[in-house]
Structures are given as structure tokens and as C-alpha cells.
Amino acid sequence: MATAIATIPVLTGEVAERFEREAQSTYEKSFHRTDAEKKELAERNRRGMEMVRKMLAKSKLK
């Protein structure tokens, strides 16, 4: 049995252009990170994963 496919909303006009500009800007910033920025991002990721591990240890999902 086939499932109906819902219409997918699409950005158009100025909204689409603004989205594209912001996406491109974000990509370029992430591509040209300094070593200090990369180190800070790695540290934030490490702290976040440690937080997840602590939550998992307290949960019954182990």
C-alpha cells in the first residue's frame, strides 16, 4: 500500500536568498577556523559528550 507524500514547503524569493547567504557565510566561517577556534570547539564538544555520558549513567537506558 502506498503512502501519500505531503507537499514539501520550499523557500522562495527574498527568504530563500537570505537563507542561502547565511548558509554560505556559516560554511565559510567554519571552513576558515583558526587553531584556537578549533581547539575551543573540540573542548565544547568534549564537555557536551561528558554531560551526555553522565546523564546516561543516571538513566536506565544502559
All heavy atoms as TSV, in Angstrom:
chain	resi	resn	atom	element	x	y	z
A	1	MET	N	N	0.834	-1.167	0.000
A	1	MET	CA	C	0.000	0.000	0.000
A	1	MET	C	C	0.889	1.243	0.000
A	1	MET	O	O	1.829	1.340	0.774
A	1	MET	CB	C	-0.889	-0.021	1.244
A	1	MET	CG	C	-1.820	1.141	1.318
A	1	MET	SD	S	-3.148	0.778	2.475
A	1	MET	CE	C	-2.781	1.945	3.724
A	2	ALA	N	N	0.606	2.169	-0.854
A	2	ALA	CA	C	1.403	3.388	-0.969
A	2	ALA	C	C	0.959	4.412	0.071
A	2	ALA	O	O	-0.204	4.499	0.427
A	2	ALA	CB	C	1.255	3.975	-2.362
A	3	THR	N	N	1.928	5.179	0.541
A	3	THR	CA	C	1.643	6.248	1.496
A	3	THR	C	C	1.623	7.573	0.746
A	3	THR	O	O	2.466	7.817	-0.119
A	3	THR	CB	C	2.740	6.306	2.572
A	3	THR	OG1	O	2.939	5.007	3.106
A	3	THR	CG2	C	2.372	7.254	3.685
A	4	ALA	N	N	0.685	8.415	1.105
A	4	ALA	CA	C	0.615	9.733	0.466
A	4	ALA	C	C	1.832	10.561	0.859
A	4	ALA	O	O	2.278	10.535	2.003
A	4	ALA	CB	C	-0.660	10.441	0.896
A	5	ILE	N	N	2.373	11.278	-0.092
A	5	ILE	CA	C	3.526	12.144	0.154
A	5	ILE	C	C	3.012	13.566	0.325
A	5	ILE	O	O	2.337	14.103	-0.544
A	5	ILE	CB	C	4.526	12.081	-1.009
A	5	ILE	CG1	C	5.051	10.647	-1.155
A	5	ILE	CG2	C	5.662	13.074	-0.779
A	5	ILE	CD1	C	5.932	10.448	-2.345
A	6	ALA	N	N	3.350	14.156	1.460
A	6	ALA	CA	C	2.916	15.526	1.743
A	6	ALA	C	C	3.733	16.507	0.911
A	6	ALA	O	O	4.861	16.231	0.515
A	6	ALA	CB	C	3.096	15.826	3.226
A	7	THR	N	N	3.151	17.639	0.660
A	7	THR	CA	C	3.851	18.689	-0.063
A	7	THR	C	C	4.988	19.210	0.792
A	7	THR	O	O	4.822	19.463	1.977
A	7	THR	CB	C	2.882	19.849	-0.376
A	7	THR	OG1	O	1.783	19.324	-1.101
A	7	THR	CG2	C	3.559	20.932	-1.179
A	8	ILE	N	N	6.150	19.382	0.199
A	8	ILE	CA	C	7.321	19.879	0.906
A	8	ILE	C	C	7.398	21.394	0.700
A	8	ILE	O	O	7.472	21.868	-0.427
A	8	ILE	CB	C	8.606	19.218	0.370
A	8	ILE	CG1	C	8.522	17.703	0.576
A	8	ILE	CG2	C	9.828	19.800	1.058
A	8	ILE	CD1	C	9.633	16.936	-0.085
A	9	PRO	N	N	7.391	22.166	1.805
A	9	PRO	CA	C	7.476	23.616	1.654
A	9	PRO	C	C	8.837	24.015	1.070
A	9	PRO	O	O	9.859	23.419	1.397
A	9	PRO	CB	C	7.320	24.146	3.065
A	9	PRO	CG	C	7.328	22.982	3.967
A	9	PRO	CD	C	7.278	21.738	3.165
A	10	VAL	N	N	8.837	24.996	0.218
A	10	VAL	CA	C	10.064	25.446	-0.437
A	10	VAL	C	C	10.204	26.941	-0.215
A	10	VAL	O	O	9.249	27.693	-0.357
A	10	VAL	CB	C	10.004	25.142	-1.956
A	10	VAL	CG1	C	11.244	25.664	-2.660
A	10	VAL	CG2	C	9.822	23.664	-2.200
A	11	LEU	N	N	11.412	27.358	0.131
A	11	LEU	CA	C	11.674	28.780	0.297
A	11	LEU	C	C	11.770	29.438	-1.073
A	11	LEU	O	O	12.353	28.876	-2.000
A	11	LEU	CB	C	12.977	29.007	1.056
A	11	LEU	CG	C	13.047	28.467	2.471
A	11	LEU	CD1	C	14.432	28.703	3.055
A	11	LEU	CD2	C	11.990	29.093	3.344
A	12	THR	N	N	11.225	30.628	-1.171
A	12	THR	CA	C	11.297	31.369	-2.429
A	12	THR	C	C	11.588	32.832	-2.141
A	12	THR	O	O	11.488	33.287	-1.001
A	12	THR	CB	C	9.968	31.282	-3.211
A	12	THR	OG1	O	8.926	31.824	-2.400
A	12	THR	CG2	C	9.633	29.858	-3.601
A	13	GLY	N	N	11.957	33.537	-3.157
A	13	GLY	CA	C	12.142	34.982	-3.071
A	13	GLY	C	C	13.238	35.405	-2.114
A	13	GLY	O	O	14.280	34.757	-1.989
A	14	GLU	N	N	12.994	36.513	-1.416
A	14	GLU	CA	C	13.986	37.095	-0.513
A	14	GLU	C	C	14.348	36.144	0.618
A	14	GLU	O	O	15.503	36.072	1.030
A	14	GLU	CB	C	13.469	38.423	0.053
A	14	GLU	CG	C	14.374	39.070	1.084
A	14	GLU	CD	C	15.802	39.347	0.609
A	14	GLU	OE1	O	15.995	39.608	-0.593
A	14	GLU	OE2	O	16.716	39.277	1.447
A	15	VAL	N	N	13.376	35.391	1.105
A	15	VAL	CA	C	13.643	34.443	2.189
A	15	VAL	C	C	14.663	33.397	1.736
A	15	VAL	O	O	15.614	33.084	2.454
A	15	VAL	CB	C	12.340	33.764	2.659
A	15	VAL	CG1	C	12.626	32.687	3.692
A	15	VAL	CG2	C	11.375	34.791	3.216
A	16	ALA	N	N	14.496	32.880	0.541
A	16	ALA	CA	C	15.422	31.881	0.003
A	16	ALA	C	C	16.807	32.485	-0.198
A	16	ALA	O	O	17.823	31.853	0.119
A	16	ALA	CB	C	14.894	31.326	-1.310
A	17	GLU	N	N	16.853	33.693	-0.701
A	17	GLU	CA	C	18.144	34.352	-0.922
A	17	GLU	C	C	18.861	34.616	0.389
A	17	GLU	O	O	20.069	34.394	0.512
A	17	GLU	CB	C	17.936	35.652	-1.698
A	17	GLU	CG	C	17.479	35.420	-3.121
A	17	GLU	CD	C	17.043	36.694	-3.819
A	17	GLU	OE1	O	17.271	37.800	-3.276
A	17	GLU	OE2	O	16.464	36.579	-4.908
A	18	ARG	N	N	18.119	35.077	1.409
A	18	ARG	CA	C	18.722	35.326	2.719
A	18	ARG	C	C	19.228	34.020	3.332
A	18	ARG	O	O	20.331	33.966	3.882
A	18	ARG	CB	C	17.709	35.991	3.651
A	18	ARG	CG	C	18.346	36.441	4.966
A	18	ARG	CD	C	17.394	37.208	5.853
A	18	ARG	NE	N	16.420	36.291	6.445
A	18	ARG	CZ	C	15.109	36.383	6.316
A	18	ARG	NH1	N	14.567	37.371	5.632
A	18	ARG	NH2	N	14.308	35.497	6.870
A	19	PHE	N	N	18.437	32.959	3.215
A	19	PHE	CA	C	18.859	31.658	3.725
A	19	PHE	C	C	20.159	31.222	3.056
A	19	PHE	O	O	21.091	30.773	3.723
A	19	PHE	CB	C	17.760	30.612	3.485
A	19	PHE	CG	C	18.152	29.240	3.937
A	19	PHE	CD1	C	17.978	28.858	5.255
A	19	PHE	CD2	C	18.708	28.336	3.041
A	19	PHE	CE1	C	18.348	27.583	5.671
A	19	PHE	CE2	C	19.091	27.070	3.450
A	19	PHE	CZ	C	18.909	26.696	4.772
A	20	GLU	N	N	20.231	31.354	1.753
A	20	GLU	CA	C	21.432	30.953	1.006
A	20	GLU	C	C	22.641	31.770	1.430
A	20	GLU	O	O	23.731	31.230	1.627
A	20	GLU	CB	C	21.191	31.101	-0.498
A	20	GLU	CG	C	22.379	30.727	-1.349
A	20	GLU	CD	C	22.781	29.273	-1.239
A	20	GLU	OE1	O	21.921	28.429	-0.971
A	20	GLU	OE2	O	23.984	28.979	-1.426
A	21	ARG	N	N	22.470	33.083	1.595
A	21	ARG	CA	C	23.591	33.938	2.037
A	21	ARG	C	C	24.086	33.530	3.418
A	21	ARG	O	O	25.292	33.414	3.649
A	21	ARG	CB	C	23.166	35.412	2.067
A	21	ARG	CG	C	23.107	36.088	0.726
A	21	ARG	CD	C	22.978	37.603	0.855
A	21	ARG	NE	N	21.878	38.029	1.716
A	21	ARG	CZ	C	20.631	38.264	1.325
A	21	ARG	NH1	N	20.313	38.116	0.041
A	21	ARG	NH2	N	19.716	38.654	2.172
A	22	GLU	N	N	23.157	33.311	4.336
A	22	GLU	CA	C	23.546	32.940	5.695
A	22	GLU	C	C	24.188	31.556	5.746
A	22	GLU	O	O	25.147	31.341	6.485
A	22	GLU	CB	C	22.344	33.023	6.625
A	22	GLU	CG	C	21.899	34.459	6.859
A	22	GLU	CD	C	20.677	34.574	7.741
A	22	GLU	OE1	O	20.338	33.584	8.447
A	22	GLU	OE2	O	20.063	35.649	7.737
A	23	ALA	N	N	23.673	30.631	4.959
A	23	ALA	CA	C	24.257	29.287	4.911
A	23	ALA	C	C	25.678	29.345	4.354
A	23	ALA	O	O	26.595	28.704	4.889
A	23	ALA	CB	C	23.388	28.359	4.067
A	24	GLN	N	N	25.868	30.114	3.307
A	24	GLN	CA	C	27.196	30.249	2.704
A	24	GLN	C	C	28.165	30.907	3.686
A	24	GLN	O	O	29.316	30.481	3.822
A	24	GLN	CB	C	27.119	31.062	1.409
A	24	GLN	CG	C	28.417	31.120	0.637
A	24	GLN	CD	C	28.866	29.764	0.127
A	24	GLN	OE1	O	28.060	28.926	-0.235
A	24	GLN	NE2	N	30.160	29.540	0.112
A	25	SER	N	N	27.706	31.932	4.390
A	25	SER	CA	C	28.541	32.627	5.367
A	25	SER	C	C	28.956	31.686	6.496
A	25	SER	O	O	30.129	31.657	6.896
A	25	SER	CB	C	27.783	33.827	5.933
A	25	SER	OG	O	28.506	34.410	6.983
A	26	THR	N	N	28.019	30.910	6.986
A	26	THR	CA	C	28.309	29.958	8.056
A	26	THR	C	C	29.307	28.911	7.588
A	26	THR	O	O	30.247	28.558	8.315
A	26	THR	CB	C	27.013	29.276	8.538
A	26	THR	OG1	O	26.132	30.296	9.022
A	26	THR	CG2	C	27.279	28.261	9.631
A	27	TYR	N	N	29.134	28.414	6.371
A	27	TYR	CA	C	30.060	27.428	5.823
A	27	TYR	C	C	31.468	28.003	5.724
A	27	TYR	O	O	32.443	27.360	6.126
A	27	TYR	CB	C	29.590	26.966	4.443
A	27	TYR	CG	C	30.617	26.127	3.736
A	27	TYR	CD1	C	30.847	24.814	4.118
A	27	TYR	CD2	C	31.388	26.661	2.708
A	27	TYR	CE1	C	31.807	24.041	3.491
A	27	TYR	CE2	C	32.353	25.898	2.064
A	27	TYR	CZ	C	32.559	24.586	2.462
A	27	TYR	OH	O	33.515	23.841	1.846
A	28	GLU	N	N	31.590	29.211	5.205
A	28	GLU	CA	C	32.904	29.830	5.055
A	28	GLU	C	C	33.569	30.065	6.405
A	28	GLU	O	O	34.775	29.850	6.552
A	28	GLU	CB	C	32.789	31.126	4.263
A	28	GLU	CG	C	32.483	30.872	2.796
A	28	GLU	CD	C	32.221	32.141	2.001
A	28	GLU	OE1	O	32.454	33.255	2.520
A	28	GLU	OE2	O	31.780	32.011	0.849
A	29	LYS	N	N	32.785	30.487	7.410
A	29	LYS	CA	C	33.349	30.697	8.746
A	29	LYS	C	C	33.867	29.384	9.316
A	29	LYS	O	O	34.941	29.342	9.915
A	29	LYS	CB	C	32.304	31.288	9.682
A	29	LYS	CG	C	32.011	32.744	9.433
A	29	LYS	CD	C	30.915	33.232	10.373
A	29	LYS	CE	C	30.474	34.640	10.001
A	29	LYS	NZ	N	29.323	35.078	10.826
A	30	SER	N	N	33.106	28.311	9.150
A	30	SER	CA	C	33.538	27.028	9.700
A	30	SER	C	C	34.740	26.476	8.943
A	30	SER	O	O	35.591	25.811	9.524
A	30	SER	CB	C	32.397	26.013	9.684
A	30	SER	OG	O	32.077	25.629	8.365
A	31	PHE	N	N	34.828	26.777	7.669
A	31	PHE	CA	C	35.931	26.283	6.840
A	31	PHE	C	C	37.245	26.988	7.172
A	31	PHE	O	O	38.318	26.411	7.063
A	31	PHE	CB	C	35.581	26.488	5.361
A	31	PHE	CG	C	36.545	25.838	4.417
A	31	PHE	CD1	C	36.614	24.458	4.304
A	31	PHE	CD2	C	37.392	26.601	3.646
A	31	PHE	CE1	C	37.499	23.850	3.426
A	31	PHE	CE2	C	38.284	26.008	2.757
A	31	PHE	CZ	C	38.334	24.625	2.660
A	32	HIS	N	N	37.162	28.242	7.623
A	32	HIS	CA	C	38.359	29.054	7.871
A	32	HIS	C	C	38.598	29.297	9.354
A	32	HIS	O	O	39.081	30.350	9.751
A	32	HIS	CB	C	38.241	30.393	7.142
A	32	HIS	CG	C	38.152	30.256	5.656
A	32	HIS	ND1	N	39.195	29.810	4.883
A	32	HIS	CD2	C	37.123	30.455	4.803
A	32	HIS	CE1	C	38.827	29.766	3.618
A	32	HIS	NE2	N	37.564	30.141	3.540
A	33	ARG	N	N	38.283	28.314	10.197
A	33	ARG	CA	C	38.515	28.454	11.637
A	33	ARG	C	C	40.000	28.501	11.941
A	33	ARG	O	O	40.794	27.819	11.308
A	33	ARG	CB	C	37.922	27.274	12.394
A	33	ARG	CG	C	36.447	27.298	12.486
A	33	ARG	CD	C	35.966	26.167	13.380
A	33	ARG	NE	N	34.528	26.164	13.405
A	33	ARG	CZ	C	33.789	25.118	13.088
A	33	ARG	NH1	N	34.344	23.984	12.752
A	33	ARG	NH2	N	32.477	25.203	13.117
A	34	THR	N	N	40.352	29.292	12.963
A	34	THR	CA	C	41.737	29.317	13.432
A	34	THR	C	C	41.967	28.101	14.321
A	34	THR	O	O	41.023	27.436	14.755
A	34	THR	CB	C	42.010	30.593	14.244
A	34	THR	OG1	O	41.198	30.557	15.432
A	34	THR	CG2	C	41.718	31.849	13.437
A	35	ASP	N	N	43.237	27.836	14.630
A	35	ASP	CA	C	43.550	26.717	15.515
A	35	ASP	C	C	42.927	26.917	16.891
A	35	ASP	O	O	42.462	25.961	17.506
A	35	ASP	CB	C	45.062	26.534	15.638
A	35	ASP	CG	C	45.674	25.957	14.371
A	35	ASP	OD1	O	44.929	25.345	13.577
A	35	ASP	OD2	O	46.894	26.109	14.179
A	36	ALA	N	N	42.911	28.167	17.373
A	36	ALA	CA	C	42.309	28.455	18.674
A	36	ALA	C	C	40.798	28.165	18.638
A	36	ALA	O	O	40.246	27.608	19.598
A	36	ALA	CB	C	42.557	29.902	19.066
A	37	GLU	N	N	40.130	28.534	17.557
A	37	GLU	CA	C	38.694	28.268	17.421
A	37	GLU	C	C	38.431	26.766	17.341
A	37	GLU	O	O	37.467	26.267	17.937
A	37	GLU	CB	C	38.128	28.970	16.192
A	37	GLU	CG	C	38.086	30.475	16.327
A	37	GLU	CD	C	37.783	31.185	15.028
A	37	GLU	OE1	O	38.169	30.671	13.946
A	37	GLU	OE2	O	37.154	32.252	15.090
A	38	LYS	N	N	39.279	26.051	16.624
A	38	LYS	CA	C	39.123	24.596	16.521
A	38	LYS	C	C	39.297	23.945	17.887
A	38	LYS	O	O	38.554	23.037	18.259
A	38	LYS	CB	C	40.142	24.020	15.537
A	38	LYS	CG	C	39.861	24.368	14.098
A	38	LYS	CD	C	40.966	23.842	13.193
A	38	LYS	CE	C	40.773	24.292	11.762
A	38	LYS	NZ	N	41.880	23.862	10.893
A	39	LYS	N	N	40.276	24.447	18.659
A	39	LYS	CA	C	40.532	23.896	19.987
A	39	LYS	C	C	39.341	24.156	20.903
A	39	LYS	O	O	38.909	23.272	21.642
A	39	LYS	CB	C	41.798	24.526	20.568
A	39	LYS	CG	C	42.215	23.958	21.886
A	39	LYS	CD	C	43.511	24.570	22.361
A	39	LYS	CE	C	43.918	24.004	23.724
A	39	LYS	NZ	N	45.149	24.611	24.216
A	40	GLU	N	N	38.789	25.374	20.866
A	40	GLU	CA	C	37.623	25.708	21.690
A	40	GLU	C	C	36.417	24.852	21.310
A	40	GLU	O	O	35.690	24.360	22.178
A	40	GLU	CB	C	37.282	27.187	21.557
A	40	GLU	CG	C	36.002	27.596	22.261
A	40	GLU	CD	C	35.984	27.314	23.748
A	40	GLU	OE1	O	37.041	27.305	24.376
A	40	GLU	OE2	O	34.883	27.075	24.287
A	41	LEU	N	N	36.187	24.645	20.028
A	41	LEU	CA	C	35.074	23.811	19.577
A	41	LEU	C	C	35.247	22.375	20.061
A	41	LEU	O	O	34.299	21.751	20.539
A	41	LEU	CB	C	34.960	23.850	18.049
A	41	LEU	CG	C	33.835	23.031	17.449
A	41	LEU	CD1	C	32.481	23.502	17.959
A	41	LEU	CD2	C	33.884	23.109	15.932
A	42	ALA	N	N	36.461	21.844	19.965
A	42	ALA	CA	C	36.733	20.483	20.431
A	42	ALA	C	C	36.470	20.376	21.932
A	42	ALA	O	O	35.908	19.383	22.406
A	42	ALA	CB	C	38.170	20.088	20.108
A	43	GLU	N	N	36.838	21.406	22.688
A	43	GLU	CA	C	36.613	21.397	24.128
A	43	GLU	C	C	35.122	21.450	24.453
A	43	GLU	O	O	34.639	20.742	25.337
A	43	GLU	CB	C	37.351	22.560	24.789
A	43	GLU	CG	C	37.160	22.648	26.285
A	43	GLU	CD	C	37.618	21.424	27.061
A	43	GLU	OE1	O	38.436	20.635	26.547
A	43	GLU	OE2	O	37.128	21.235	28.189
A	44	ARG	N	N	34.373	22.279	23.748
A	44	ARG	CA	C	32.914	22.338	23.961
A	44	ARG	C	C	32.275	20.993	23.645
A	44	ARG	O	O	31.383	20.522	24.369
A	44	ARG	CB	C	32.280	23.422	23.091
A	44	ARG	CG	C	32.455	24.807	23.648
A	44	ARG	CD	C	31.609	25.797	22.906
A	44	ARG	NE	N	31.778	25.639	21.474
A	44	ARG	CZ	C	31.846	26.630	20.596
A	44	ARG	NH1	N	31.723	27.861	20.988
A	44	ARG	NH2	N	32.014	26.397	19.319
A	45	ASN	N	N	32.719	20.362	22.559
A	45	ASN	CA	C	32.192	19.040	22.194
A	45	ASN	C	C	32.522	18.008	23.261
A	45	ASN	O	O	31.685	17.177	23.615
A	45	ASN	CB	C	32.731	18.594	20.838
A	45	ASN	CG	C	32.150	19.379	19.696
A	45	ASN	OD1	O	31.117	20.015	19.828
A	45	ASN	ND2	N	32.826	19.359	18.564
A	46	ARG	N	N	33.747	18.063	23.803
A	46	ARG	CA	C	34.162	17.131	24.845
A	46	ARG	C	C	33.294	17.304	26.087
A	46	ARG	O	O	32.805	16.327	26.671
A	46	ARG	CB	C	35.637	17.338	25.204
A	46	ARG	CG	C	36.172	16.289	26.177
A	46	ARG	CD	C	37.457	16.717	26.867
A	46	ARG	NE	N	37.286	17.913	27.682
A	46	ARG	CZ	C	36.684	17.947	28.889
A	46	ARG	NH1	N	36.151	16.862	29.394
A	46	ARG	NH2	N	36.596	19.071	29.566
A	47	ARG	N	N	33.072	18.576	26.504
A	47	ARG	CA	C	32.237	18.835	27.681
A	47	ARG	C	C	30.802	18.366	27.449
A	47	ARG	O	O	30.168	17.802	28.353
A	47	ARG	CB	C	32.256	20.327	28.027
A	47	ARG	CG	C	33.559	20.790	28.643
A	47	ARG	CD	C	33.469	22.191	29.232
A	47	ARG	NE	N	32.835	23.160	28.379
A	47	ARG	CZ	C	33.461	24.080	27.637
A	47	ARG	NH1	N	34.780	24.140	27.653
A	47	ARG	NH2	N	32.788	24.927	26.908
A	48	GLY	N	N	30.293	18.588	26.250
A	48	GLY	CA	C	28.937	18.148	25.937
A	48	GLY	C	C	28.805	16.642	25.991
A	48	GLY	O	O	27.813	16.107	26.531
A	49	MET	N	N	29.778	15.930	25.455
A	49	MET	CA	C	29.731	14.465	25.480
A	49	MET	C	C	29.863	13.953	26.907
A	49	MET	O	O	29.226	12.961	27.272
A	49	MET	CB	C	30.836	13.872	24.590
A	49	MET	CG	C	30.556	14.038	23.122
A	49	MET	SD	S	28.947	13.368	22.613
A	49	MET	CE	C	29.154	11.646	23.001
A	50	GLU	N	N	30.657	14.627	27.725
A	50	GLU	CA	C	30.780	14.228	29.125
A	50	GLU	C	C	29.437	14.401	29.836
A	50	GLU	O	O	29.032	13.547	30.629
A	50	GLU	CB	C	31.863	15.054	29.820
A	50	GLU	CG	C	32.114	14.644	31.258
A	50	GLU	CD	C	32.564	13.207	31.407
A	50	GLU	OE1	O	33.220	12.658	30.494
A	50	GLU	OE2	O	32.243	12.615	32.449
A	51	MET	N	N	28.733	15.468	29.517
A	51	MET	CA	C	27.409	15.697	30.097
A	51	MET	C	C	26.444	14.577	29.681
A	51	MET	O	O	25.688	14.053	30.505
A	51	MET	CB	C	26.863	17.060	29.640
A	51	MET	CG	C	25.593	17.471	30.320
A	51	MET	SD	S	24.852	19.010	29.707
A	51	MET	CE	C	26.253	20.092	29.546
A	52	VAL	N	N	26.494	14.193	28.424
A	52	VAL	CA	C	25.633	13.106	27.929
A	52	VAL	C	C	25.985	11.803	28.637
A	52	VAL	O	O	25.093	11.048	29.042
A	52	VAL	CB	C	25.774	12.962	26.394
A	52	VAL	CG1	C	25.103	11.692	25.907
A	52	VAL	CG2	C	25.209	14.184	25.692
A	53	ARG	N	N	27.268	11.530	28.818
A	53	ARG	CA	C	27.681	10.299	29.499
A	53	ARG	C	C	27.169	10.267	30.938
A	53	ARG	O	O	26.730	9.225	31.433
A	53	ARG	CB	C	29.197	10.165	29.475
A	53	ARG	CG	C	29.740	9.767	28.125
A	53	ARG	CD	C	31.259	9.520	28.168
A	53	ARG	NE	N	31.750	9.358	26.831
A	53	ARG	CZ	C	32.357	10.302	26.122
A	53	ARG	NH1	N	32.594	11.484	26.643
A	53	ARG	NH2	N	32.762	10.067	24.883
A	54	LYS	N	N	27.218	11.428	31.627
A	54	LYS	CA	C	26.717	11.484	32.999
A	54	LYS	C	C	25.213	11.232	33.041
A	54	LYS	O	O	24.720	10.523	33.920
A	54	LYS	CB	C	27.040	12.848	33.621
A	54	LYS	CG	C	28.499	13.019	33.971
A	54	LYS	CD	C	28.767	14.401	34.553
A	54	LYS	CE	C	30.241	14.596	34.830
A	54	LYS	NZ	N	30.526	15.945	35.353
A	55	MET	N	N	24.491	11.828	32.099
A	55	MET	CA	C	23.041	11.606	32.049
A	55	MET	C	C	22.729	10.144	31.773
A	55	MET	O	O	21.830	9.558	32.385
A	55	MET	CB	C	22.402	12.481	30.960
A	55	MET	CG	C	22.264	13.923	31.334
A	55	MET	SD	S	21.353	14.803	30.056
A	55	MET	CE	C	22.612	15.879	29.448
A	56	LEU	N	N	23.468	9.550	30.843
A	56	LEU	CA	C	23.251	8.146	30.506
A	56	LEU	C	C	23.549	7.247	31.698
A	56	LEU	O	O	22.827	6.269	31.953
A	56	LEU	CB	C	24.109	7.752	29.304
A	56	LEU	CG	C	23.931	6.335	28.798
A	56	LEU	CD1	C	22.482	6.088	28.379
A	56	LEU	CD2	C	24.865	6.079	27.624
A	57	ALA	N	N	24.591	7.591	32.459
A	57	ALA	CA	C	24.935	6.788	33.622
A	57	ALA	C	C	23.821	6.809	34.661
A	57	ALA	O	O	23.599	5.822	35.365
A	57	ALA	CB	C	26.236	7.310	34.246
A	58	LYS	N	N	23.094	7.932	34.756
A	58	LYS	CA	C	21.996	8.045	35.719
A	58	LYS	C	C	20.690	7.446	35.197
A	58	LYS	O	O	19.764	7.223	35.962
A	58	LYS	CB	C	21.747	9.516	36.062
A	58	LYS	CG	C	22.876	10.146	36.849
A	58	LYS	CD	C	22.563	11.608	37.122
A	58	LYS	CE	C	23.679	12.264	37.875
A	58	LYS	NZ	N	23.373	13.690	38.167
A	59	SER	N	N	20.623	7.219	33.894
A	59	SER	CA	C	19.385	6.705	33.305
A	59	SER	C	C	19.313	5.182	33.401
A	59	SER	O	O	20.247	4.526	33.832
A	59	SER	CB	C	19.301	7.111	31.825
A	59	SER	OG	O	20.193	6.321	31.046
A	60	LYS	N	N	18.191	4.659	32.990
A	60	LYS	CA	C	18.001	3.212	32.977
A	60	LYS	C	C	18.183	2.662	31.577
A	60	LYS	O	O	17.732	1.564	31.268
A	60	LYS	CB	C	16.615	2.870	33.505
A	60	LYS	CG	C	16.421	3.282	34.937
A	60	LYS	CD	C	15.034	2.978	35.425
A	60	LYS	CE	C	14.860	3.450	36.850
A	60	LYS	NZ	N	13.510	3.191	37.341
A	61	LEU	N	N	18.831	3.424	30.700
A	61	LEU	CA	C	18.984	3.018	29.293
A	61	LEU	C	C	20.236	2.207	29.033
A	61	LEU	O	O	20.445	1.743	27.941
A	61	LEU	CB	C	19.012	4.271	28.404
A	61	LEU	CG	C	17.745	5.115	28.443
A	61	LEU	CD1	C	17.943	6.389	27.623
A	61	LEU	CD2	C	16.570	4.321	27.917
A	62	LYS	N	N	21.092	2.054	30.001
A	62	LYS	CA	C	22.363	1.348	29.811
A	62	LYS	C	C	22.150	-0.001	29.245
A	62	LYS	O	O	21.816	-0.964	29.478
A	62	LYS	CB	C	23.154	1.276	31.086
A	62	LYS	CG	C	23.814	2.556	31.447
A	62	LYS	CD	C	24.531	2.302	32.719
A	62	LYS	CE	C	25.593	3.182	33.102
A	62	LYS	NZ	N	26.269	2.849	34.285
